[in-house]
Amino acid sequence: MADSTPQNSPSDRLKQLGFAFPFRKKGQGNAGSSADFTDEHEFYKVLKQEPTGSYSVSGKGMWHGGIHVTEAGAGKSLDLKYGVRCIVDGHVVAYRMNHIYPVSELPAQNGASAISAPYSTGFALVRHSMEFPKGTTLTFYSLYVHLQDLADYESDATLSRPAYWSKEYKVTEFAQDSQNPGPNGQTASAGRKGLRIRASYPSGTILGILPQGAQVVVGTRAHGWGQIKNAHGATLYPPIAGEFVSPDVATNGWIFLGKEHGGSVVTEVIPDSSLDQVVVLPEALKINAGDLIGHLGRYDSLSQQSSNRMVHIEVFCDDSIKTFITQGKAWIADNGAHPDRWQQLGLPSAPTILRVDQNTTLYNLPNQQGQDAKQTGVIQVASFAELARQPNNPSKENTAGSDGRKLWWHVDSADTLGKDMSGWVREDNFAGGRVTREFAQKWVDFQPLDDAHDPTHTMFATTKAFVDYSMGANVPEPGALAKLSPLMASIYRALYPTGDGSKAADELCAAAENPWTALRMSRLIIRHESEWANPDKWKQLIAEIEKRTGPQAQHEAEQKRIEKLVWWDDVKRHLTDLPGSDVFHIHPIGLVGNFGKGKFQFTLAMMQRLFPHANRDALQEVAEELNTHLDIYKLDTPLRRTHFFAQVVQETGSSLSREEGFIWKASSLIGTFSYFHHHPDQANARGYHQVRPIKADGTSMNQSDFEAIANGAYGGRTELGNGDYASGDGWRYRGRGLKQLTGRANYRAFTRWHASLQNEWTQEVLDFETSPDLLVQPKYAARSAAYFWVGHNLPAEADKGASAAQVNAITAIVNLSTDSYAARVNNFNAIYGRGDFN
């Protein structure tokens, strides 16, 4: 019978976007290194430190379409030197970079000193595209505003620079190429020195010489050379004195980009045309989630002389978001329970999110409610990947119910009074309440809102009502729900469904201070005119305020700032697919929290792809061991994981063999090992003759042969710490584990390392020298490989890159004399190319 299962053709597969939180956590202690956020709840707790600039209402009662991170607020918990990171795979389409920050100048007034306040108008705009289901696409944008100026980068050479900046190469004084003499005796001018342009690299025809100081745009780069895209009409020196060369020959020519004569022949410079103005890239530049966007820029207060660094991050799209979510939910309703249909799209078929509804009882123990168990007062959503990092999570039921043996998860929550609580829930609905496993593509709990709003961006129905509230006017119920705009009233009801609304404005201004309210706010997708368009709208607000205060110098300065900050119309003129400025805003952390994978986890499916003939339970045990100690084992980046397994695959084979085999040909034993070179009779008696594993006497190799070969190969090896042949150490301490740990000394060293990390495995006090066979168990096989990996500083080697040379450098440390260098490179390329461990 023909197989009717739908086949997964490459054209059906959907691109899986990468997501990353915009900052790393600051390291702990003097020597602590920063680490990635994996839990959106933790990020909301950090944002709680921000006094203003919360989504979607600022602390001052204004609409706010994004989040702020300031140096003095949330930045205290973040690795600011690592910088602001792109939150989703996409393409940079526009940016603006200040050469030097503009400055707001306020005169001394009312006894206060004059204020000189730098502020950044720098920004980067990234376009993203998400498809789900097949043929349904959402285009959205992430925006990063108030980025650091070029002058600050020039004063701190330790900071990395964003890759999307338009850069040129300037020929330096170290470029000393000169003309050749002419055929009629013309001599080269001593001052005519620069950089040769060749038709091809590295030794193609010399087309001309770029003078020192010339600047060019380079496109393609290869092997230390760059191909010129634009030479800006630079006047070239002809390669031969007395001849003529057209400036046009520079285009598509190649120049050397390395060092000669004691220095770099070119240096990267930022062209003036890329500074202090909106740059819309003619070709959008690819950027990955986690790539550098920039660093916090200056945005000093207009009311006091103090330095402030910050960034504003937001996400927006047009109204197609509503249809996109609706169609995604419909597809999941029809297809979500069918793994083969997810497989057709190239997507994981397992839900990634656990949702715990309000009024759910958190049990004291798995499947045991216990006494005084409390009910939740909030909705909790958490990724399974993050929950799995918690100790003892998950717990599997001992007996199967009507729906099989389900998992129980320990979760955090809060009661109706906002008091923290935690307990156990079943991963599907149970007697305690409503718990569901959700797909990220369902956008669970996300809610579009598009009610009318105040055109001056306040939270009130009228600008006057906002001024009454912000200035403490003596009016009835200045912050009541009835005074809010229809949009803000809808937001309030979404956050506080049972609130009485008497102090609605106060509650909205403080919403970000409660992480559970912040979580709910992060699921509101809100339509509002952008802050970065139509600067005249602020004039009405200032006019209303000055009816009470009279003219204020800082108001005028603020309006001038706003006029320099806007960019929408400038980008729209060149980027026609940018929507109009009345857009839907999405909380950037809510977006990453919903779609991000959380902390990387090795899965059984990943292991089975690499080891298709291995035992399923063994692979699961290896994955769990690595996941539990991912940071300790320094397998915390895709590049490290790929290098690690490129070696393991070669050492263990497709069946994940965790013990060295000794089926050797007799002649190979003699040619490989010193012992058998001096005892060829034993090699001929123990090894196979022509056909594996048949010996010269016609019998099959057996256990005593294997032990004899191991003792001959490894016995007496002082570098391994083994005794002589007769000691049996060669066999006793043969290669075991995922990286074939070999020799008594190495087993002893592994034991010492294991004891040094006893707090990681408190119940496992082990001596691998005494019990070497432990390393055949999948858990300890993986642990021994991690010991070798960390102990030989291989993570640092892996960080150097993805080249074949780097794979070979690691191979030389793992197994110097192996003949499998090329095979390990092939392993690496296959794993890296598929993105198995991204």
Secondary structure, DSSP 8 states (H G I E B T S, - for coil): ----S----GGG------B--SSEE--SSTT---EE---HHHHHHHHTT-SS--SEE-TTSBEESEEEEETTTGGGGB-TTT-EE-SBSEEEEEEE--SS--EEEE--BTTB--EEEEB---EEEEEEEEE-STT-EEEEEEEEESB--HHHHHH-TTS---TTS--EEEE-TT--EE-B--TTS----TT-EEEEEESSTTT--EEEEEETT-EEEEEEEETTEEEEEE-TT---B-SBTT----GGGGTT-EEE-SEETTEESEEEE--GGGSSS-EEEEEEEEE-TT-EEE-BEEB--SSS----EEEEEEEEE-THHHHHHHHHHHHHHHHTT-HHHHHHHT---S--EEEE-TT-B-BSBTTB--TT--B-SS-EEEEHHHHTTSTT--EE-SS-BTTBS-EEEEEEEE-TT--EEEEEEESS-BTTB-EEEE-GGG-TT-EEE-----TTSBSBSSHHHHHHHHTT-S-SSTT-GGGB-HHHHHHHHHH-TT---TTHHHHHHTGGGSHHHHHHHTTEEEEEE-TTS-TTHHHHHHHHHHHHH---HHHHHHHHHHHHH--HHHHHTT-TTS--SEEEEE-HHHHHHHHS--S----HHHHHHH-TTS-HHHHHHHHHHHHHTTTTTT--SHHHHHHHHHHHHHHHTTTT--B-----BHHHHHHH-HHHHH-HHHHHHHSBSSSTTBBTTS-B--HHHHHHHHHHHHTT-GGGT---GGGTHHHHT--BTTTTB-SHHHHHHHHHHHHHTGGGSTT----TTT-GGGGGSHHHHHHHHHHHHHHTTHHHHHTT-SSHHHHHHHHHHH-TT-S-HHHHHHHHHHHHHHTTT-
